[in-house]
């Protein structure tokens, strides 16, 4: 229950600063929300593979793998925001 609650808290944390960081890093303002849009697209495209992974590994293992991958992705995005790499931040 705690892991699900923390996982559900991630999207607002990603979406809110994503546009601000995107605006700071993008070469044009029209690309400022591209990172947020790509996050939503990736989330939508991963629902079926995630469900299939849950069938294969079980919910607990699939959720742990997803949390690990999300943590790694967040670390990469944070480092790219610090380094000023818009493409990799996306």
Secondary structure, DSSP 8 states (H G I E B T S, - for coil): -HHHHHHHTHHHHHHHHHHHHHHHH-SSGGGTTHHHHHHHHHHHHHHHHHHHHHHHH-HHHHHHHHHHHHHHHHHHHHHHHHHT-HHHH-
